[in-house]
Every structure is written in structure tokens, then in C-alpha cells.
């Protein structure tokens, strides 16, 4: 009986081992089908972009792992889902990763040695994997096959000389048609350019030294002609302190201009507007309001990303209201051209004053707005009164305890003083520093305080003020009493001195 039990255990263990061995190649195959996407984010909002990526691309079968860096995030996604990456609303640019190389000692290398190291690392990248992903995302039909010489094999001086002779005597396309095979004869080769960015202080080279060397390497390997404007493909080389990242750009222009056609003096990026809305975590059925909408970047993102919420917006400037309406109309026409069901965007745009909103008390759930910085719009002196009046009016309109507000400003000193004065109305839950057009701005997440707490704090402030006034009056009375006593003592002293003088004179006369 014991022998039979041992045989059964051994057979089950053997079956499990065989199943694991059979499943291993499948895991490797699925791993090969994953593409690594690099998305640039406005610095400070990396955690919000990570949350959006996990929510939109996470399935029960394979959870996504997102790596955060300053100003960018990296995540993996299958080939069949690569087109869905364009649904991300918190990122500016998208690219597919060729290679991420770390622990590179650039400080001990001169300019020529460092550039050679960069070119060697680029040769080690998974170019076929990245090019296939780029072709699926863009839907292009270019010939992306390399020339007969391989990237990983170094060229001899004779081969380089022959290549230069062919380029000098070749046509304008520069594709190297004879070496491209049948694919090169049927499909054209894409034009490209190399963009290099560098950050760090221990480098003996700059970005202008890297871009030409990398461009010549790619041109000799794939035969792609170089074109600085109106190019088909862009190779991005990002050199950090001791690491390097190489990627192929999938978006030709930044995604923060997707909704705006009528620009103003200070136009907020659509990606920043989405991240500000995401900080409030709007719930279905809530009312979102932007009391200083400008050209409508925030309400447009609210209408597109949170369709179950009611979005309101307004501004004191009539030109800003008209531009907001124009952006809504142009976006509606764009949605009609794409044959989207219900292309109309139900948004209410008003002309009002933020310090005197024509709204009922406790009627708004979420306030999201971009406050004037006092540089291009308004002035720093007016911000001291405007910020306080704005917070007090929003507190009147918001629902106590549940309402939230997200405010963007670069005048952090004024905002800090205003929050201290309005502490009985708003509680600061979080704040994030961001880079907004070269300015170090701050986004504040505020929570509406309870009415009882606000009243108690307000009454406590009044009581403390009255106590301070009473204490001040008592101290004043004491001071006055002391002064009177001193005056009386002074008078008595004068009277005594006069009597002594009379006695001395009488004694003199008697003598």
C-alpha cells in the first residue's frame, strides 16, 4: 500500500515537471511578443501616468509592470494591443524601445571613445523587434530590412570606402536598391533623422557629437536617406549620467495639442489638464466646474474622459469664452468626421466673475482650474486678493466634506498665505511640483472642510481675537493705573519736599 502511494506521488510530480517543461517555451514565446513602450510625461505626473497605464492595459492574464523615471515611464504591451497605446491621455510622446543600457562609464572616456561606445551599444539593440512594432503602430509599408551587412558586424575600411563611393554615385533616394533585395525593389525605404538629448555633467561630449555618428551608422546599415524635416522615422538617443536609452518615435508631434485649435495667451496643455482632473478622481454623476477656463483645455478633457459627469466652465473674459466655444465646435466636427456615435459634447460655457459665481450654494462637486500666475495674465499684487476671494466663493458653492478642488499656480508664496487664511474652509491633501513651460509651478489638491469644523475654527479664531483684545485692554488699564500711581507718588514727593524747605527756613529765622 505504501509503495502504491509513493508511485502515485512520483507520477504526479513527474507529470507536473513535464507540464512545466512544456509550458516554458510558451512563456518565452509570449515574452517575445511583448513590445516595450517609452512614454514621456510632464515631470511630476509620472505616478498619474502609471495609474492610467495600469488601468487601461492591465488584464487578468498578465498584469503590466510600469517603470517610472523622471519625465518618462516604460511598460510592456503585446503586439496586437500596440495601437491602443494612443488612448493614453496623460503622456506627450510615444516611442518603442530599442535598448536600455545602464552602468556605462562615460566620465573616464574622451569624446571619441564615448561616441564609439554609444555606437557599439546601439548595434546591440533589438532593432528588428522595435521596427516591427513601429510598422504595426504606424501602418506604414516601408522596407525596413537591413542591407546585406549586419549591424552587429563591424565594417572594414574597404567596405566603408565602397559604401561612400556608392553613396556619391547613387541616386537621390539613397536607399541602396541593389543591396536591399526584392523587398527594397518593391517598397521604398523611409527617411529618418537622429535626435540626441543629453543630461549630466561628467560627459566630455555633447549631443551634436553623437547624432552624426549614429546617423551615419544607421544609413550604412539600412540605407535610409537622412532628412531633417518631413521625415518618416525618428531615432531618439537619450544619454543620461551613466546610462543610455535608444528608441524609435511613434508620434511625430506631441499629443498635448490634440483638442486645441483656438489658442490664447496662456494655453494649458491637454495632458496637464487631464492629470489635474485625474487627481480629483471624479465619480459618475458629479458636477465638474472650471471657473477660469481660458480656451477650454480642462473642460474638453473632462468631457472626453469622464462622460458620466456634468462639466461646466466659464470665464470673465468674453474672448476666452468665444475661444472655448470654438474649440468645442471644432472637436465636435472632428468627431463627426470619424463617425463617432453622439459626437456632440454637452458643455455649458458661461461668462461670469469667479469672485461672484451665479451658482447655488453647495451645488458643485469638483473645481479644477488654472489660476493666473501674474506674469502674462493679471499681476502678483492682485493675486493676494483674487486667490482669497476665489477660495471663499468656491467654498460657498462646493458641497461640504465631499467636494474637492485642484488649483494650478506658479505664485506659491501667495497660495501658501491664502491657504493659511482659508484653513477653516479648505484642507490641503496633496501638492505636486511640475514643469509648466519652463516655470516651476505647483498643483494643489484641496478638500472642502466640514461646516462644523469650519465654524468651530472660525469661532475659535474670533474667541482668540476677543481674548487677545481683552488681554490687551486689561494690560492697557494696568499700564494706565501704574502711570497714575507714579504721577501721585510724584505729587506727594513734591509736597513733602516743599514742607521740608519751609521748616529749614523757619529754623534759620529763629537762629
C-alpha positions as CSV (number, residue, x, y, z in Angstrom):
1,X,0.0,0.0,0.0
2,X,2.8,2.4,0.9
3,X,4.6,1.5,-2.4
4,X,1.4,2.4,-4.3
5,X,1.1,5.7,-2.6
6,X,4.8,6.5,-3.4
7,X,4.3,5.6,-7.0
8,X,1.3,7.9,-7.3
9,X,3.2,10.8,-5.7
10,X,6.1,10.2,-8.1
11,X,3.8,10.0,-11.1
12,X,2.0,13.3,-10.2
13,X,5.4,15.0,-9.6
14,X,6.7,13.8,-12.9
15,X,3.5,15.0,-14.7
16,X,3.9,18.4,-13.1
17,X,7.5,18.6,-14.2
18,X,6.7,17.7,-17.7
19,X,3.9,20.2,-17.8
20,X,6.3,22.9,-16.6
21,X,8.9,22.0,-19.2
22,X,6.2,22.2,-21.9
23,X,5.0,25.5,-20.6
24,X,8.4,27.1,-20.5
25,X,8.7,27.7,-24.3
26,X,5.2,29.2,-24.3
27,X,6.2,31.7,-21.7
28,X,9.3,32.6,-23.8
29,X,7.1,32.9,-26.9
30,X,4.7,35.3,-25.2
31,X,7.7,37.3,-23.9
32,X,9.0,37.7,-27.4
33,X,5.6,39.1,-28.5
34,X,5.8,42.0,-26.0
35,X,6.9,45.4,-27.0
36,X,8.5,47.9,-24.6
37,X,6.9,51.4,-24.9
38,X,8.5,54.5,-23.7
39,X,6.2,57.4,-22.9
40,X,7.3,60.9,-22.0
41,X,5.3,62.6,-19.2
42,X,5.3,66.1,-17.7
43,X,7.7,65.9,-14.8
44,X,5.7,65.5,-11.6
45,X,2.9,63.5,-13.1
46,X,4.7,60.2,-13.5
47,X,2.5,58.4,-10.8
48,X,-0.7,59.5,-12.6
49,X,0.5,58.2,-15.9
50,X,1.4,54.9,-14.2
51,X,-2.1,54.6,-12.8
52,X,-3.7,55.3,-16.2
53,X,-1.4,52.8,-17.9
54,X,-2.2,50.1,-15.3
55,X,-6.0,50.7,-15.5
56,X,-6.2,50.7,-19.3
57,X,-3.8,47.9,-20.2
58,X,-3.9,45.5,-17.3
59,X,-5.8,42.2,-17.8
60,X,-6.3,39.3,-15.5
61,X,-4.0,37.2,-17.6
62,X,-0.9,39.5,-17.5
63,X,-0.6,42.5,-15.2
64,X,1.5,45.3,-16.5
65,X,4.7,46.4,-14.7
66,X,5.4,50.1,-15.3
67,X,8.9,51.5,-14.5
68,X,9.0,55.2,-13.6
69,X,11.8,57.6,-14.5
70,X,11.9,61.3,-14.3
71,X,9.8,62.6,-17.2
72,X,9.0,59.2,-18.7
73,X,7.6,55.7,-18.0
74,X,8.4,52.3,-19.5
75,X,5.9,49.5,-19.9
76,X,5.3,46.3,-21.9
77,X,2.4,45.6,-24.2
78,X,1.6,42.8,-26.7
79,X,1.9,43.4,-30.4
80,X,-1.8,43.1,-31.0
81,X,-2.5,45.9,-28.5
82,X,0.2,48.3,-29.6
83,X,-2.3,50.6,-31.4
84,X,-4.2,51.1,-28.1
85,X,-1.3,53.0,-26.7
86,X,-2.6,56.1,-28.4
87,X,-5.5,56.1,-25.9
88,X,-3.3,57.3,-23.1
89,X,-4.2,60.9,-22.3
90,X,-1.5,61.8,-19.7
91,X,1.6,61.3,-21.9
92,X,3.1,63.7,-24.5
93,X,5.1,61.4,-26.9
94,X,5.3,57.7,-27.5
95,X,8.2,55.6,-28.7
96,X,9.2,51.9,-28.9
97,X,12.4,51.0,-27.0
98,X,15.3,49.7,-29.0
99,X,17.6,49.2,-26.0
100,X,18.2,50.5,-22.5
101,X,21.8,50.3,-21.5
102,X,23.0,51.0,-17.9
103,X,26.3,51.2,-16.0
104,X,28.2,53.0,-18.7
105,X,31.3,54.9,-17.5
106,X,31.3,58.0,-19.6
107,X,33.4,60.0,-17.2
108,X,36.6,58.2,-17.9
109,X,36.3,58.4,-21.7
110,X,37.2,61.2,-24.0
111,X,34.9,62.4,-26.8
112,X,35.9,59.9,-29.5
113,X,35.9,56.9,-27.1
114,X,32.5,57.9,-25.7
115,X,30.9,58.2,-29.1
116,X,32.3,54.8,-30.2
117,X,30.9,53.3,-27.0
118,X,27.4,54.7,-27.9
119,X,27.6,53.4,-31.4
120,X,28.6,49.9,-30.1
121,X,25.7,49.9,-27.7
122,X,23.3,50.9,-30.4
123,X,24.5,48.0,-32.5
124,X,23.5,45.7,-29.7
125,X,19.9,46.9,-29.6
126,X,16.9,44.8,-30.8
127,X,16.2,46.7,-34.0
128,X,14.0,44.1,-35.7
129,X,11.7,43.9,-32.7
130,X,11.4,47.7,-32.5
131,X,10.9,48.2,-36.2
132,X,8.2,45.6,-36.4
133,X,6.3,47.4,-33.5
134,X,6.8,50.8,-35.2
135,X,5.4,49.4,-38.5
136,X,2.4,47.9,-36.8
137,X,1.6,51.1,-34.9
138,X,2.0,53.5,-37.9
139,X,0.7,51.0,-40.6
140,X,3.4,52.0,-43.0
141,X,4.6,49.8,-45.9
142,X,8.3,50.9,-46.0
143,X,11.1,48.4,-46.5
144,X,12.8,48.1,-43.1
145,X,15.1,45.2,-43.9
146,X,18.8,45.9,-43.4
147,X,21.3,45.8,-46.2
148,X,23.4,42.6,-46.7
149,X,25.9,43.8,-44.0
150,X,24.7,43.3,-40.4
151,X,24.5,45.9,-37.6
152,X,26.5,43.6,-35.3
153,X,29.4,43.1,-37.8
154,X,31.9,45.9,-38.0
155,X,32.8,47.2,-41.4
156,X,36.3,47.1,-42.9
157,X,37.9,50.2,-44.4
158,X,37.4,48.8,-47.9
159,X,33.7,48.2,-47.3
160,X,33.3,51.8,-45.9
161,X,35.1,53.2,-48.9
162,X,32.9,51.2,-51.3
163,X,29.9,52.4,-49.5
164,X,30.9,56.0,-49.7
165,X,31.6,55.6,-53.4
166,X,28.1,54.1,-53.9
167,X,26.6,57.0,-52.0
168,X,28.4,59.5,-54.1
169,X,27.4,57.9,-57.3
170,X,23.9,56.9,-56.2
171,X,20.5,58.5,-56.8
172,X,18.6,60.9,-54.6
173,X,16.8,58.2,-52.7
174,X,20.0,56.9,-51.1
175,X,18.3,53.5,-50.4
176,X,21.0,51.3,-51.9
177,X,18.5,49.4,-54.1
178,X,20.8,46.7,-55.3
179,X,21.6,45.5,-51.8
180,X,18.0,45.7,-50.5
181,X,16.8,42.6,-52.3
182,X,13.3,42.1,-53.6
183,X,11.7,44.0,-50.6
184,X,13.9,47.0,-51.4
185,X,12.9,47.0,-55.0
186,X,9.2,46.8,-54.3
187,X,8.9,49.1,-51.3
188,X,10.7,52.4,-50.7
189,X,12.9,52.9,-47.7
190,X,11.9,55.5,-45.1
191,X,13.6,58.8,-44.5
192,X,15.0,59.3,-41.0
193,X,16.8,61.6,-38.6
194,X,18.6,61.2,-35.3
195,X,17.7,63.3,-32.3
196,X,20.1,63.2,-29.3
197,X,19.5,64.6,-25.8
198,X,22.0,64.6,-23.0
199,X,21.8,65.3,-19.3
200,X,24.7,65.1,-16.9
201,X,27.9,66.9,-16.0
202,X,30.5,64.2,-16.3
203,X,30.5,63.9,-20.1
204,X,33.3,65.1,-22.4
205,X,30.9,65.3,-25.4
206,X,27.6,67.0,-26.3
207,X,24.6,65.9,-28.3
208,X,25.9,67.3,-31.5
209,X,28.8,64.9,-31.4
210,X,26.6,61.9,-31.1
211,X,23.8,62.5,-33.7
212,X,26.1,62.5,-36.8
213,X,27.9,59.3,-35.8
214,X,24.7,57.4,-35.1
215,X,23.1,58.7,-38.3
216,X,25.9,57.5,-40.5
217,X,25.9,54.1,-38.8
218,X,22.1,53.7,-39.5
219,X,22.5,55.0,-43.0
220,X,25.3,52.5,-43.8
221,X,23.3,49.6,-42.2
222,X,19.8,50.1,-43.6
223,X,20.3,52.5,-46.4
224,X,17.8,55.0,-45.2
225,X,18.2,58.5,-46.5
226,X,18.6,61.3,-44.0
227,X,16.0,64.1,-43.9
228,X,15.8,66.7,-41.2
229,X,12.3,67.9,-42.0
230,X,9.2,65.9,-43.0
231,X,10.9,62.6,-42.1
232,X,9.2,59.2,-41.8
233,X,11.1,57.8,-38.8
234,X,13.0,59.4,-35.9
235,X,15.6,57.7,-33.8
236,X,15.9,59.2,-30.3
237,X,19.1,58.7,-28.3
238,X,18.8,59.9,-24.7
239,X,22.1,59.9,-22.8
240,X,21.9,60.2,-19.1
241,X,24.6,60.3,-16.4
242,X,25.7,56.7,-16.7
243,X,23.1,55.1,-18.9
244,X,21.6,55.4,-22.4
245,X,18.2,54.9,-23.9
246,X,17.5,54.3,-27.6
247,X,14.0,54.4,-29.1
248,X,12.0,54.9,-32.3
249,X,9.5,57.7,-32.1
250,X,5.9,56.6,-32.9
251,X,4.3,60.1,-32.7
252,X,5.5,62.9,-34.9
253,X,4.1,65.6,-32.7
254,X,3.2,65.9,-29.1
255,X,-0.2,64.7,-28.0
256,X,-0.9,67.7,-25.8
257,X,-2.3,69.6,-28.8
258,X,-5.0,67.1,-29.6
259,X,-8.0,69.3,-28.6
260,X,-7.0,72.9,-29.0
261,X,-7.4,74.8,-32.3
262,X,-8.1,78.3,-30.9
263,X,-5.1,79.2,-28.8
264,X,-4.9,82.0,-26.2
265,X,-2.2,83.9,-24.4
266,X,-1.7,81.2,-21.8
267,X,-3.0,77.9,-23.2
268,X,-2.8,74.9,-20.8
269,X,-1.6,71.6,-22.2
270,X,-4.3,68.9,-22.6
271,X,-2.0,66.4,-20.8
272,X,-1.7,68.6,-17.8
273,X,-5.4,69.2,-17.8
274,X,-6.1,65.5,-17.8
275,X,-3.7,64.9,-14.9
276,X,-5.3,67.7,-12.9
277,X,-8.7,66.1,-13.4
278,X,-7.4,62.7,-12.5
279,X,-6.2,64.0,-9.2
280,X,-9.7,64.7,-8.1
281,X,-10.9,61.1,-9.0
282,X,-14.4,62.2,-10.4
283,X,-17.2,59.9,-9.7
284,X,-20.2,59.2,-12.0
285,X,-22.9,61.9,-11.7
286,X,-20.7,64.6,-10.2
287,X,-20.5,68.1,-11.4
288,X,-17.1,69.4,-12.6
289,X,-16.6,73.2,-12.9
290,X,-13.7,75.3,-14.3
291,X,-14.5,78.9,-13.2
292,X,-11.5,80.3,-15.2
293,X,-11.5,78.1,-18.3
294,X,-9.4,80.2,-20.7
295,X,-9.6,78.4,-24.0
296,X,-11.3,75.3,-22.5
297,X,-8.5,72.8,-22.1
298,X,-9.8,71.4,-18.8
299,X,-13.5,71.1,-19.7
300,X,-12.6,69.4,-23.0
301,X,-10.6,66.8,-21.2
302,X,-13.4,66.3,-18.7
303,X,-16.0,65.9,-21.5
304,X,-13.9,63.3,-23.3
305,X,-12.5,61.3,-20.4
306,X,-15.4,61.4,-17.9
307,X,-18.6,61.2,-20.0
308,X,-20.7,60.3,-16.9
309,X,-20.1,63.7,-15.3
310,X,-21.6,67.1,-15.9
311,X,-18.9,69.7,-17.0
312,X,-19.4,73.4,-16.6
313,X,-17.0,76.2,-17.4
314,X,-16.8,80.0,-17.6
315,X,-14.5,83.0,-17.7
316,X,-14.7,86.7,-17.1
317,X,-13.1,87.5,-20.5
318,X,-15.5,87.4,-23.4
319,X,-12.8,86.5,-25.9
320,X,-11.9,83.4,-23.8
321,X,-15.5,82.3,-23.7
322,X,-15.7,82.5,-27.5
323,X,-12.5,80.6,-28.0
324,X,-13.8,77.8,-25.7
325,X,-16.9,77.5,-27.8
326,X,-14.8,77.4,-30.9
327,X,-12.6,74.6,-29.6
328,X,-15.8,72.6,-28.6
329,X,-17.3,73.1,-32.0
330,X,-14.1,72.1,-33.9
331,X,-13.8,69.0,-31.7
332,X,-17.4,68.1,-32.4
333,X,-16.8,68.4,-36.2
334,X,-13.7,66.2,-35.8
335,X,-15.8,63.6,-34.0
336,X,-18.4,63.7,-36.7
337,X,-15.8,63.1,-39.4
338,X,-14.8,59.9,-37.5
339,X,-18.4,58.8,-37.4
340,X,-18.5,58.6,-33.7
341,X,-21.8,57.9,-32.0
342,X,-23.1,61.0,-30.2
343,X,-20.4,63.4,-31.4
344,X,-21.9,66.4,-29.6
345,X,-20.2,67.4,-26.4
346,X,-22.8,68.7,-23.8
347,X,-20.8,71.6,-22.2
348,X,-22.2,74.7,-20.6
349,X,-20.0,77.8,-21.1
350,X,-20.8,81.0,-19.2
351,X,-19.4,84.5,-18.8
352,X,-19.1,85.1,-15.1
353,X,-16.8,86.5,-12.3
354,X,-15.1,83.9,-10.2
355,X,-15.5,86.0,-7.1
356,X,-19.3,86.1,-7.6
357,X,-20.4,82.9,-9.2
358,X,-24.1,82.8,-10.2
359,X,-24.5,79.3,-8.7
360,X,-26.4,77.9,-5.8
361,X,-24.6,77.1,-2.5
362,X,-23.4,73.5,-2.2
363,X,-24.1,72.7,-5.8
364,X,-20.6,71.8,-7.2
365,X,-18.6,68.6,-6.5
366,X,-15.2,69.3,-8.2
367,X,-13.4,72.5,-9.0
368,X,-10.4,72.3,-11.4
369,X,-8.8,75.5,-12.7
370,X,-5.6,77.2,-13.8
371,X,-5.1,80.3,-11.7
372,X,-3.4,83.4,-13.2
373,X,0.3,83.4,-12.4
374,X,0.7,87.1,-12.5
375,X,3.1,87.1,-15.4
376,X,1.3,87.1,-18.7
377,X,-2.2,87.5,-17.2
378,X,-3.0,89.6,-14.1
379,X,-0.4,90.8,-11.6
380,X,1.2,89.5,-8.5
381,X,-0.3,92.3,-6.4
382,X,-3.8,91.4,-7.5
383,X,-3.3,87.7,-6.7
384,X,-3.3,88.4,-3.0
385,X,-6.9,89.4,-3.1
386,X,-8.0,87.3,-6.0
387,X,-6.9,84.0,-4.6
388,X,-8.6,84.5,-1.3
389,X,-11.9,85.7,-2.9
390,X,-11.7,82.7,-5.3
391,X,-11.3,80.2,-2.5
392,X,-14.0,81.7,-0.4
393,X,-16.5,81.7,-3.3
394,X,-15.7,78.2,-4.3
395,X,-16.1,77.1,-0.7
396,X,-19.6,78.6,-0.7
397,X,-20.5,76.8,-4.0
398,X,-18.9,73.5,-3.1
399,X,-20.6,70.7,-1.0
400,X,-19.0,70.5,2.4
401,X,-16.9,67.4,3.3
402,X,-17.1,65.7,-0.1
403,X,-16.1,68.4,-2.6
404,X,-12.5,68.8,-4.0
405,X,-10.5,71.4,-5.8
406,X,-7.4,71.2,-7.9
407,X,-5.6,74.5,-8.5
408,X,-2.5,75.2,-10.6
409,X,-0.4,78.2,-9.9
410,X,3.2,79.4,-10.0
411,X,2.7,82.0,-7.3
412,X,3.4,79.6,-4.5
413,X,4.0,82.2,-1.8
414,X,0.7,83.8,-2.3
415,X,-1.1,80.5,-2.4
416,X,0.5,79.3,0.9
417,X,-0.6,82.5,2.7
418,X,-4.1,82.2,1.2
419,X,-4.4,78.6,2.4
420,X,-3.5,79.6,5.9
421,X,-6.1,82.3,6.0
422,X,-8.7,79.9,4.5
423,X,-7.8,77.0,6.6
424,X,-11.3,76.8,8.1
425,X,-12.7,76.3,4.5
426,X,-10.1,74.1,2.8
427,X,-7.7,71.4,3.8
428,X,-4.6,70.7,1.7
429,X,-4.4,67.0,1.0
430,X,-1.6,66.9,-1.5
431,X,0.6,69.0,-3.8
432,X,2.8,68.2,-6.8
433,X,5.5,70.4,-8.4
434,X,5.5,70.3,-12.2
435,X,7.5,71.9,-15.0
436,X,5.0,74.1,-16.8
437,X,6.5,75.8,-19.8
438,X,9.9,76.2,-18.1
439,X,8.3,77.5,-14.9
440,X,8.3,75.6,-11.6
441,X,4.5,75.5,-10.9
442,X,2.6,73.6,-8.2
443,X,-0.7,71.8,-8.3
444,X,-2.7,71.8,-5.1
445,X,-5.3,69.2,-4.2
446,X,-7.7,70.6,-1.6
447,X,-10.6,69.0,0.3
448,X,-13.6,71.0,1.5
449,X,-13.7,71.1,5.2
450,X,-16.8,70.3,7.3
451,X,-19.2,73.1,8.2
452,X,-19.0,72.3,11.9
453,X,-15.2,72.2,11.9
454,X,-15.1,75.4,9.9
455,X,-17.4,77.2,12.3
456,X,-15.6,75.9,15.3
457,X,-12.3,77.1,13.9
458,X,-13.8,80.4,12.9
459,X,-15.4,80.8,16.3
460,X,-12.1,79.8,17.9
461,X,-10.4,82.5,15.9
462,X,-13.0,85.0,17.0
463,X,-12.7,84.0,20.6
464,X,-8.9,84.1,20.5
465,X,-9.1,87.6,18.9
466,X,-11.6,88.8,21.6
467,X,-9.4,87.3,24.3
468,X,-6.4,89.0,22.8
469,X,-8.3,92.2,22.7
470,X,-9.5,91.8,26.3
471,X,-6.0,91.0,27.4
472,X,-4.7,94.0,25.5
473,X,-7.3,96.2,27.2
474,X,-6.5,94.8,30.7
475,X,-2.8,95.3,30.1
476,X,-3.6,98.9,29.0
477,X,-5.7,99.5,32.1
478,X,-2.8,98.2,34.3
479,X,-0.4,100.4,32.5
480,X,-2.7,103.4,33.0
481,X,-3.0,102.6,36.7
482,X,0.7,102.3,37.1
483,X,1.2,105.6,35.3
484,X,-1.4,107.3,37.7
485,X,0.3,105.8,40.8
486,X,3.6,107.1,39.5
487,X,2.1,110.5,39.0
488,X,0.5,110.5,42.6
489,X,3.8,109.5,44.1
490,X,5.5,112.2,42.2
491,X,3.0,114.8,43.5
492,X,3.4,113.5,47.1
493,X,7.1,113.7,46.8
494,X,6.9,117.3,45.6
495,X,4.6,118.2,48.6
496,X,7.0,116.7,51.2
497,X,9.9,118.4,49.7
498,X,8.1,121.7,50.0
499,X,7.3,121.2,53.7
500,X,11.0,120.4,54.4
501,X,12.0,123.6,52.7
502,X,9.6,125.7,54.9
503,X,11.0,124.0,58.1
504,X,14.6,124.8,57.2
505,X,13.7,128.5,56.6
506,X,11.9,128.8,59.9
507,X,14.9,127.3,61.7
508,X,17.2,129.8,60.0
509,X,15.0,132.7,61.1
510,X,14.9,131.6,64.8
511,X,18.7,131.3,64.9
